[in-house]
Amino acid sequence: MKLNNIYYKTDIGNFLLGDSISLLGSELKEKLKGKVNLLITSPPFPLNLKKKYGNLQGDEYQEWFEKLAHLFEYLLADNGSLVIEIGNSWEPNRPVQSLLHLKSLLGFVEKSNLRLIQEFICYNPSRLPSPAQWVTVNRIRTVDSYTHVWWMAKSDYPKSDNSKVLRPYSKNMINLLKRQSFNSGKRPSSHKISEKGFLKDHGGSIAHNLLELDPLDSNREVRLPHNVLSFSNSNSNDFFMKKCREEKVAPHPARMHGGLVSFFVNFLTDENDLVLDPFAGSNTTGYVCEINKRKWLSIELNEEYASQSVFRFLDKKDNLNIKLK
């Protein structure tokens, strides 16, 4: 596929610099029609304070968000998936949570042929206390520590395989598999558990729709939904953050979590499938796809963020073949 606006590329991916909605609505629209196996992104959140990366508010945000539905639907393969991460929003100058993100979701789905397959909650215990005015100053609200992740599709049965995103067994389950016995029979919920229902080792348990983004702690009995998620965004020692410090570059303030992207890339796609991120930022999506051998296309409007995203591909241990334009 011949592309314009290429900022850099690899053997399986392209990073484009420009306005994603403009590019995807014009020259890329027919090229990508029905070819995107996974569109995963974290668009600008509807925050009350304007951020450098740009964010709309109120009715203006909802109108903008809903307009994305038809375009994204057009690009998706028939069995493809759309995964959008979005945070909570609050009423301006009030300790009241806004319904804007929920209204935006309803409008997005109802004004298209998409349907909500499942909602995930992405919990980050390392997130700074927010909204600060009501949490740390007035101390009348608790920390808003999660984001919503909405999985949508054109079909009721998009490509997916939860056996590819198993979470580690608990110690109790490991012991059960060793002794090959458990308390079977009827439960108070009226479910009947067969004598052999939990005796087969599947390599891990089925992931939950709560994704906990937290470092593994050997002193804590944790059950992470997926072992890729065993690190936190507060980790300042990874290669990307080191390079940002070395180059005296302020990293993108709302980086999508690598573990989150990895979970859905593995869950919803196969090798050589095409993954699109139209609001790429520092290009976590492209990097994760490169490591997992998925074709990828990322688009970012801000050249400063595009420039720093190159850092992700320069770690020699990954041996990635990046080509700057």
TORKOL-731473 format. One record per residue (C-alpha): x, y, z negated; residue in three letters; residue number from 1. Coordinates in steps of 0.5 Angstrom, whole numbers. Example, Ala and Ser with C-alpha at 12.3 -4.5 7.8 and 13.67 -1.06 7.14 Angstrom:
! residues 2
<pt x="25" y="-9" z="-16" type="ALA" seq="1"/>
<pt x="27" y="-2" z="-14" type="SER" seq="2"/>
//
This chain:
! residues 325
<pt x="0" y="0" z="0" type="MET" seq="1"/>
<pt x="3" y="7" z="2" type="LYS" seq="2"/>
<pt x="2" y="12" z="-3" type="LEU" seq="3"/>
<pt x="4" y="19" z="-4" type="ASN" seq="4"/>
<pt x="6" y="23" z="-10" type="ASN" seq="5"/>
<pt x="10" y="18" z="-12" type="ILE" seq="6"/>
<pt x="14" y="20" z="-18" type="TYR" seq="7"/>
<pt x="18" y="14" z="-19" type="TYR" seq="8"/>
<pt x="17" y="6" z="-18" type="LYS" seq="9"/>
<pt x="19" y="-1" z="-19" type="THR" seq="10"/>
<pt x="18" y="-7" z="-15" type="ASP" seq="11"/>
<pt x="11" y="-8" z="-18" type="ILE" seq="12"/>
<pt x="9" y="-1" z="-20" type="GLY" seq="13"/>
<pt x="8" y="6" z="-18" type="ASN" seq="14"/>
<pt x="8" y="12" z="-22" type="PHE" seq="15"/>
<pt x="4" y="18" z="-19" type="LEU" seq="16"/>
<pt x="4" y="25" z="-21" type="LEU" seq="17"/>
<pt x="-2" y="29" z="-20" type="GLY" seq="18"/>
<pt x="-9" y="30" z="-22" type="ASP" seq="19"/>
<pt x="-12" y="23" z="-22" type="SER" seq="20"/>
<pt x="-19" y="25" z="-21" type="ILE" seq="21"/>
<pt x="-17" y="28" z="-15" type="SER" seq="22"/>
<pt x="-13" y="23" z="-12" type="LEU" seq="23"/>
<pt x="-17" y="17" z="-14" type="LEU" seq="24"/>
<pt x="-23" y="21" z="-11" type="GLY" seq="25"/>
<pt x="-20" y="22" z="-4" type="SER" seq="26"/>
<pt x="-14" y="19" z="-1" type="GLU" seq="27"/>
<pt x="-13" y="13" z="-6" type="LEU" seq="28"/>
<pt x="-21" y="12" z="-6" type="LYS" seq="29"/>
<pt x="-21" y="7" z="0" type="GLU" seq="30"/>
<pt x="-14" y="4" z="-1" type="LYS" seq="31"/>
<pt x="-16" y="2" z="-8" type="LEU" seq="32"/>
<pt x="-24" y="0" z="-7" type="LYS" seq="33"/>
<pt x="-26" y="-6" z="-11" type="GLY" seq="34"/>
<pt x="-18" y="-8" z="-12" type="LYS" seq="35"/>
<pt x="-17" y="-6" z="-19" type="VAL" seq="36"/>
<pt x="-17" y="-12" z="-24" type="ASN" seq="37"/>
<pt x="-17" y="-8" z="-30" type="LEU" seq="38"/>
<pt x="-17" y="0" z="-31" type="LEU" seq="39"/>
<pt x="-15" y="1" z="-38" type="ILE" seq="40"/>
<pt x="-14" y="8" z="-41" type="THR" seq="41"/>
<pt x="-14" y="13" z="-46" type="SER" seq="42"/>
<pt x="-17" y="19" z="-44" type="PRO" seq="43"/>
<pt x="-17" y="26" z="-47" type="PRO" seq="44"/>
<pt x="-21" y="26" z="-54" type="PHE" seq="45"/>
<pt x="-26" y="31" z="-55" type="PRO" seq="46"/>
<pt x="-22" y="35" z="-61" type="LEU" seq="47"/>
<pt x="-24" y="41" z="-64" type="ASN" seq="48"/>
<pt x="-17" y="44" z="-63" type="LEU" seq="49"/>
<pt x="-14" y="45" z="-56" type="LYS" seq="50"/>
<pt x="-8" y="40" z="-55" type="LYS" seq="51"/>
<pt x="-2" y="41" z="-50" type="LYS" seq="52"/>
<pt x="-5" y="35" z="-46" type="TYR" seq="53"/>
<pt x="-12" y="38" z="-45" type="GLY" seq="54"/>
<pt x="-18" y="36" z="-48" type="ASN" seq="55"/>
<pt x="-25" y="39" z="-47" type="LEU" seq="56"/>
<pt x="-31" y="40" z="-52" type="GLN" seq="57"/>
<pt x="-38" y="39" z="-53" type="GLY" seq="58"/>
<pt x="-43" y="38" z="-47" type="ASP" seq="59"/>
<pt x="-37" y="40" z="-42" type="GLU" seq="60"/>
<pt x="-33" y="34" z="-45" type="TYR" seq="61"/>
<pt x="-39" y="29" z="-44" type="GLN" seq="62"/>
<pt x="-41" y="32" z="-37" type="GLU" seq="63"/>
<pt x="-34" y="31" z="-35" type="TRP" seq="64"/>
<pt x="-33" y="24" z="-38" type="PHE" seq="65"/>
<pt x="-40" y="21" z="-35" type="GLU" seq="66"/>
<pt x="-38" y="23" z="-28" type="LYS" seq="67"/>
<pt x="-32" y="18" z="-28" type="LEU" seq="68"/>
<pt x="-37" y="12" z="-29" type="ALA" seq="69"/>
<pt x="-38" y="12" z="-21" type="HIS" seq="70"/>
<pt x="-31" y="13" z="-19" type="LEU" seq="71"/>
<pt x="-28" y="8" z="-24" type="PHE" seq="72"/>
<pt x="-34" y="3" z="-22" type="GLU" seq="73"/>
<pt x="-32" y="4" z="-15" type="TYR" seq="74"/>
<pt x="-25" y="2" z="-16" type="LEU" seq="75"/>
<pt x="-26" y="-4" z="-20" type="LEU" seq="76"/>
<pt x="-26" y="-11" z="-17" type="ALA" seq="77"/>
<pt x="-33" y="-15" z="-18" type="ASP" seq="78"/>
<pt x="-30" y="-19" z="-24" type="ASN" seq="79"/>
<pt x="-25" y="-13" z="-26" type="GLY" seq="80"/>
<pt x="-26" y="-10" z="-33" type="SER" seq="81"/>
<pt x="-26" y="-3" z="-35" type="LEU" seq="82"/>
<pt x="-23" y="-1" z="-42" type="VAL" seq="83"/>
<pt x="-23" y="6" z="-45" type="ILE" seq="84"/>
<pt x="-20" y="8" z="-52" type="GLU" seq="85"/>
<pt x="-23" y="14" z="-55" type="ILE" seq="86"/>
<pt x="-23" y="17" z="-62" type="GLY" seq="87"/>
<pt x="-28" y="20" z="-67" type="ASN" seq="88"/>
<pt x="-30" y="27" z="-66" type="SER" seq="89"/>
<pt x="-33" y="32" z="-71" type="TRP" seq="90"/>
<pt x="-37" y="38" z="-71" type="GLU" seq="91"/>
<pt x="-34" y="45" z="-71" type="PRO" seq="92"/>
<pt x="-32" y="47" z="-78" type="ASN" seq="93"/>
<pt x="-37" y="42" z="-81" type="ARG" seq="94"/>
<pt x="-35" y="36" z="-85" type="PRO" seq="95"/>
<pt x="-40" y="32" z="-81" type="VAL" seq="96"/>
<pt x="-38" y="27" z="-75" type="GLN" seq="97"/>
<pt x="-40" y="28" z="-68" type="SER" seq="98"/>
<pt x="-45" y="24" z="-64" type="LEU" seq="99"/>
<pt x="-41" y="26" z="-58" type="LEU" seq="100"/>
<pt x="-37" y="20" z="-57" type="HIS" seq="101"/>
<pt x="-43" y="16" z="-57" type="LEU" seq="102"/>
<pt x="-47" y="20" z="-53" type="LYS" seq="103"/>
<pt x="-42" y="20" z="-48" type="SER" seq="104"/>
<pt x="-41" y="12" z="-48" type="LEU" seq="105"/>
<pt x="-49" y="12" z="-47" type="LEU" seq="106"/>
<pt x="-49" y="17" z="-41" type="GLY" seq="107"/>
<pt x="-43" y="13" z="-38" type="PHE" seq="108"/>
<pt x="-46" y="6" z="-38" type="VAL" seq="109"/>
<pt x="-53" y="9" z="-36" type="GLU" seq="110"/>
<pt x="-51" y="13" z="-30" type="LYS" seq="111"/>
<pt x="-48" y="7" z="-27" type="SER" seq="112"/>
<pt x="-48" y="0" z="-26" type="ASN" seq="113"/>
<pt x="-43" y="-2" z="-31" type="LEU" seq="114"/>
<pt x="-45" y="-5" z="-38" type="ARG" seq="115"/>
<pt x="-42" y="-5" z="-44" type="LEU" seq="116"/>
<pt x="-39" y="-12" z="-45" type="ILE" seq="117"/>
<pt x="-36" y="-11" z="-52" type="GLN" seq="118"/>
<pt x="-34" y="-6" z="-57" type="GLU" seq="119"/>
<pt x="-27" y="-6" z="-61" type="PHE" seq="120"/>
<pt x="-25" y="-2" z="-67" type="ILE" seq="121"/>
<pt x="-17" y="0" z="-67" type="CYS" seq="122"/>
<pt x="-15" y="1" z="-74" type="TYR" seq="123"/>
<pt x="-9" y="4" z="-75" type="ASN" seq="124"/>
<pt x="-7" y="5" z="-83" type="PRO" seq="125"/>
<pt x="-1" y="9" z="-81" type="SER" seq="126"/>
<pt x="-5" y="15" z="-78" type="ARG" seq="127"/>
<pt x="-4" y="21" z="-82" type="LEU" seq="128"/>
<pt x="-10" y="24" z="-86" type="PRO" seq="129"/>
<pt x="-15" y="27" z="-81" type="SER" seq="130"/>
<pt x="-20" y="31" z="-81" type="PRO" seq="131"/>
<pt x="-15" y="35" z="-85" type="ALA" seq="132"/>
<pt x="-19" y="40" z="-88" type="GLN" seq="133"/>
<pt x="-24" y="35" z="-91" type="TRP" seq="134"/>
<pt x="-19" y="30" z="-93" type="VAL" seq="135"/>
<pt x="-13" y="33" z="-95" type="THR" seq="136"/>
<pt x="-15" y="40" z="-97" type="VAL" seq="137"/>
<pt x="-23" y="40" z="-99" type="ASN" seq="138"/>
<pt x="-22" y="32" z="-101" type="ARG" seq="139"/>
<pt x="-29" y="31" z="-99" type="ILE" seq="140"/>
<pt x="-28" y="25" z="-94" type="ARG" seq="141"/>
<pt x="-24" y="19" z="-93" type="THR" seq="142"/>
<pt x="-19" y="18" z="-87" type="VAL" seq="143"/>
<pt x="-21" y="17" z="-80" type="ASP" seq="144"/>
<pt x="-16" y="12" z="-79" type="SER" seq="145"/>
<pt x="-19" y="8" z="-73" type="TYR" seq="146"/>
<pt x="-21" y="9" z="-65" type="THR" seq="147"/>
<pt x="-27" y="6" z="-61" type="HIS" seq="148"/>
<pt x="-25" y="1" z="-55" type="VAL" seq="149"/>
<pt x="-30" y="0" z="-50" type="TRP" seq="150"/>
<pt x="-30" y="-6" z="-46" type="TRP" seq="151"/>
<pt x="-34" y="-5" z="-40" type="MET" seq="152"/>
<pt x="-35" y="-9" z="-33" type="ALA" seq="153"/>
<pt x="-39" y="-9" z="-27" type="LYS" seq="154"/>
<pt x="-41" y="-16" z="-28" type="SER" seq="155"/>
<pt x="-44" y="-20" z="-34" type="ASP" seq="156"/>
<pt x="-38" y="-25" z="-33" type="TYR" seq="157"/>
<pt x="-32" y="-21" z="-32" type="PRO" seq="158"/>
<pt x="-25" y="-25" z="-32" type="LYS" seq="159"/>
<pt x="-23" y="-26" z="-39" type="SER" seq="160"/>
<pt x="-19" y="-32" z="-43" type="ASP" seq="161"/>
<pt x="-19" y="-31" z="-51" type="ASN" seq="162"/>
<pt x="-14" y="-37" z="-51" type="SER" seq="163"/>
<pt x="-9" y="-32" z="-48" type="LYS" seq="164"/>
<pt x="-9" y="-28" z="-54" type="VAL" seq="165"/>
<pt x="-10" y="-32" z="-60" type="LEU" seq="166"/>
<pt x="-8" y="-30" z="-67" type="ARG" seq="167"/>
<pt x="-4" y="-34" z="-72" type="PRO" seq="168"/>
<pt x="-7" y="-39" z="-76" type="TYR" seq="169"/>
<pt x="-8" y="-37" z="-84" type="SER" seq="170"/>
<pt x="-4" y="-41" z="-89" type="LYS" seq="171"/>
<pt x="-11" y="-44" z="-91" type="ASN" seq="172"/>
<pt x="-12" y="-47" z="-83" type="MET" seq="173"/>
<pt x="-5" y="-49" z="-83" type="ILE" seq="174"/>
<pt x="-6" y="-53" z="-89" type="ASN" seq="175"/>
<pt x="-12" y="-56" z="-86" type="LEU" seq="176"/>
<pt x="-9" y="-58" z="-80" type="LEU" seq="177"/>
<pt x="-4" y="-62" z="-84" type="LYS" seq="178"/>
<pt x="-9" y="-66" z="-88" type="ARG" seq="179"/>
<pt x="-14" y="-67" z="-83" type="GLN" seq="180"/>
<pt x="-20" y="-66" z="-87" type="SER" seq="181"/>
<pt x="-25" y="-60" z="-90" type="PHE" seq="182"/>
<pt x="-31" y="-59" z="-93" type="ASN" seq="183"/>
<pt x="-36" y="-61" z="-87" type="SER" seq="184"/>
<pt x="-44" y="-61" z="-87" type="GLY" seq="185"/>
<pt x="-49" y="-55" z="-87" type="LYS" seq="186"/>
<pt x="-48" y="-48" z="-89" type="ARG" seq="187"/>
<pt x="-52" y="-43" z="-93" type="PRO" seq="188"/>
<pt x="-53" y="-40" z="-86" type="SER" seq="189"/>
<pt x="-56" y="-46" z="-83" type="SER" seq="190"/>
<pt x="-50" y="-47" z="-79" type="HIS" seq="191"/>
<pt x="-48" y="-55" z="-79" type="LYS" seq="192"/>
<pt x="-40" y="-56" z="-79" type="ILE" seq="193"/>
<pt x="-38" y="-63" z="-76" type="SER" seq="194"/>
<pt x="-33" y="-67" z="-79" type="GLU" seq="195"/>
<pt x="-28" y="-66" z="-74" type="LYS" seq="196"/>
<pt x="-30" y="-59" z="-72" type="GLY" seq="197"/>
<pt x="-24" y="-55" z="-74" type="PHE" seq="198"/>
<pt x="-19" y="-61" z="-74" type="LEU" seq="199"/>
<pt x="-16" y="-59" z="-67" type="LYS" seq="200"/>
<pt x="-10" y="-55" z="-67" type="ASP" seq="201"/>
<pt x="-11" y="-50" z="-61" type="HIS" seq="202"/>
<pt x="-5" y="-46" z="-62" type="GLY" seq="203"/>
<pt x="-8" y="-40" z="-66" type="GLY" seq="204"/>
<pt x="-15" y="-38" z="-68" type="SER" seq="205"/>
<pt x="-19" y="-33" z="-63" type="ILE" seq="206"/>
<pt x="-18" y="-26" z="-64" type="ALA" seq="207"/>
<pt x="-23" y="-21" z="-67" type="HIS" seq="208"/>
<pt x="-26" y="-15" z="-64" type="ASN" seq="209"/>
<pt x="-22" y="-11" z="-70" type="LEU" seq="210"/>
<pt x="-15" y="-10" z="-68" type="LEU" seq="211"/>
<pt x="-10" y="-8" z="-74" type="GLU" seq="212"/>
<pt x="-4" y="-4" z="-72" type="LEU" seq="213"/>
<pt x="0" y="-5" z="-77" type="ASP" seq="214"/>
<pt x="8" y="-7" z="-79" type="PRO" seq="215"/>
<pt x="8" y="-15" z="-81" type="LEU" seq="216"/>
<pt x="10" y="-15" z="-88" type="ASP" seq="217"/>
<pt x="13" y="-21" z="-91" type="SER" seq="218"/>
<pt x="10" y="-20" z="-98" type="ASN" seq="219"/>
<pt x="3" y="-19" z="-95" type="ARG" seq="220"/>
<pt x="-2" y="-24" z="-93" type="GLU" seq="221"/>
<pt x="-4" y="-21" z="-86" type="VAL" seq="222"/>
<pt x="-8" y="-24" z="-81" type="ARG" seq="223"/>
<pt x="-7" y="-20" z="-75" type="LEU" seq="224"/>
<pt x="-12" y="-21" z="-69" type="PRO" seq="225"/>
<pt x="-6" y="-21" z="-64" type="HIS" seq="226"/>
<pt x="2" y="-22" z="-66" type="ASN" seq="227"/>
<pt x="4" y="-17" z="-61" type="VAL" seq="228"/>
<pt x="0" y="-12" z="-65" type="LEU" seq="229"/>
<pt x="5" y="-13" z="-71" type="SER" seq="230"/>
<pt x="8" y="-6" z="-70" type="PHE" seq="231"/>
<pt x="6" y="1" z="-72" type="SER" seq="232"/>
<pt x="6" y="8" z="-68" type="ASN" seq="233"/>
<pt x="10" y="11" z="-74" type="SER" seq="234"/>
<pt x="16" y="7" z="-72" type="ASN" seq="235"/>
<pt x="21" y="12" z="-70" type="SER" seq="236"/>
<pt x="26" y="7" z="-68" type="ASN" seq="237"/>
<pt x="24" y="4" z="-61" type="ASP" seq="238"/>
<pt x="28" y="6" z="-55" type="PHE" seq="239"/>
<pt x="23" y="11" z="-52" type="PHE" seq="240"/>
<pt x="23" y="15" z="-59" type="MET" seq="241"/>
<pt x="31" y="14" z="-59" type="LYS" seq="242"/>
<pt x="31" y="17" z="-52" type="LYS" seq="243"/>
<pt x="26" y="23" z="-54" type="CYS" seq="244"/>
<pt x="31" y="25" z="-60" type="ARG" seq="245"/>
<pt x="37" y="24" z="-56" type="GLU" seq="246"/>
<pt x="34" y="29" z="-50" type="GLU" seq="247"/>
<pt x="31" y="33" z="-55" type="LYS" seq="248"/>
<pt x="24" y="32" z="-52" type="VAL" seq="249"/>
<pt x="18" y="32" z="-56" type="ALA" seq="250"/>
<pt x="14" y="26" z="-54" type="PRO" seq="251"/>
<pt x="7" y="25" z="-52" type="HIS" seq="252"/>
<pt x="3" y="27" z="-58" type="PRO" seq="253"/>
<pt x="-3" y="21" z="-57" type="ALA" seq="254"/>
<pt x="1" y="15" z="-54" type="ARG" seq="255"/>
<pt x="-3" y="9" z="-53" type="MET" seq="256"/>
<pt x="-1" y="4" z="-57" type="HIS" seq="257"/>
<pt x="3" y="-2" z="-53" type="GLY" seq="258"/>
<pt x="0" y="-7" z="-57" type="GLY" seq="259"/>
<pt x="-7" y="-5" z="-55" type="LEU" seq="260"/>
<pt x="-5" y="-5" z="-48" type="VAL" seq="261"/>
<pt x="-2" y="-12" z="-48" type="SER" seq="262"/>
<pt x="-8" y="-15" z="-52" type="PHE" seq="263"/>
<pt x="-12" y="-13" z="-46" type="PHE" seq="264"/>
<pt x="-7" y="-14" z="-40" type="VAL" seq="265"/>
<pt x="-6" y="-21" z="-43" type="ASN" seq="266"/>
<pt x="-14" y="-22" z="-45" type="PHE" seq="267"/>
<pt x="-17" y="-20" z="-38" type="LEU" seq="268"/>
<pt x="-12" y="-21" z="-33" type="THR" seq="269"/>
<pt x="-7" y="-26" z="-29" type="ASP" seq="270"/>
<pt x="0" y="-25" z="-27" type="GLU" seq="271"/>
<pt x="0" y="-20" z="-20" type="ASN" seq="272"/>
<pt x="-7" y="-17" z="-22" type="ASP" seq="273"/>
<pt x="-7" y="-10" z="-21" type="LEU" seq="274"/>
<pt x="-8" y="-5" z="-27" type="VAL" seq="275"/>
<pt x="-9" y="2" z="-27" type="LEU" seq="276"/>
<pt x="-9" y="8" z="-32" type="ASP" seq="277"/>
<pt x="-11" y="14" z="-29" type="PRO" seq="278"/>
<pt x="-9" y="18" z="-35" type="PHE" seq="279"/>
<pt x="-2" y="15" z="-36" type="ALA" seq="280"/>
<pt x="1" y="20" z="-41" type="GLY" seq="281"/>
<pt x="8" y="17" z="-43" type="SER" seq="282"/>
<pt x="6" y="11" z="-39" type="ASN" seq="283"/>
<pt x="5" y="5" z="-44" type="THR" seq="284"/>
<pt x="1" y="2" z="-39" type="THR" seq="285"/>
<pt x="6" y="1" z="-34" type="GLY" seq="286"/>
<pt x="11" y="-1" z="-38" type="TYR" seq="287"/>
<pt x="7" y="-6" z="-41" type="VAL" seq="288"/>
<pt x="5" y="-9" z="-34" type="CYS" seq="289"/>
<pt x="12" y="-9" z="-32" type="GLU" seq="290"/>
<pt x="14" y="-13" z="-38" type="ILE" seq="291"/>
<pt x="8" y="-18" z="-37" type="ASN" seq="292"/>
<pt x="9" y="-18" z="-29" type="LYS" seq="293"/>
<pt x="2" y="-15" z="-27" type="ARG" seq="294"/>
<pt x="2" y="-10" z="-21" type="LYS" seq="295"/>
<pt x="1" y="-3" z="-24" type="TRP" seq="296"/>
<pt x="-1" y="4" z="-22" type="LEU" seq="297"/>
<pt x="-1" y="10" z="-27" type="SER" seq="298"/>
<pt x="-3" y="17" z="-26" type="ILE" seq="299"/>
<pt x="-1" y="23" z="-30" type="GLU" seq="300"/>
<pt x="-2" y="31" z="-29" type="LEU" seq="301"/>
<pt x="3" y="34" z="-33" type="ASN" seq="302"/>
<pt x="10" y="33" z="-31" type="GLU" seq="303"/>
<pt x="13" y="34" z="-38" type="GLU" seq="304"/>
<pt x="10" y="27" z="-40" type="TYR" seq="305"/>
<pt x="12" y="24" z="-33" type="ALA" seq="306"/>
<pt x="19" y="26" z="-34" type="SER" seq="307"/>
<pt x="19" y="23" z="-41" type="GLN" seq="308"/>
<pt x="16" y="16" z="-39" type="SER" seq="309"/>
<pt x="22" y="14" z="-35" type="VAL" seq="310"/>
<pt x="25" y="13" z="-41" type="PHE" seq="311"/>
<pt x="21" y="7" z="-42" type="ARG" seq="312"/>
<pt x="24" y="4" z="-36" type="PHE" seq="313"/>
<pt x="31" y="5" z="-38" type="LEU" seq="314"/>
<pt x="33" y="0" z="-44" type="ASP" seq="315"/>
<pt x="38" y="-5" z="-41" type="LYS" seq="316"/>
<pt x="35" y="-11" z="-45" type="LYS" seq="317"/>
<pt x="29" y="-10" z="-41" type="ASP" seq="318"/>
<pt x="33" y="-11" z="-34" type="ASN" seq="319"/>
<pt x="28" y="-7" z="-30" type="LEU" seq="320"/>
<pt x="29" y="-4" z="-23" type="ASN" seq="321"/>
<pt x="26" y="3" z="-23" type="ILE" seq="322"/>
<pt x="27" y="8" z="-17" type="LYS" seq="323"/>
<pt x="26" y="15" z="-18" type="LEU" seq="324"/>
<pt x="24" y="19" z="-12" type="LYS" seq="325"/>
//
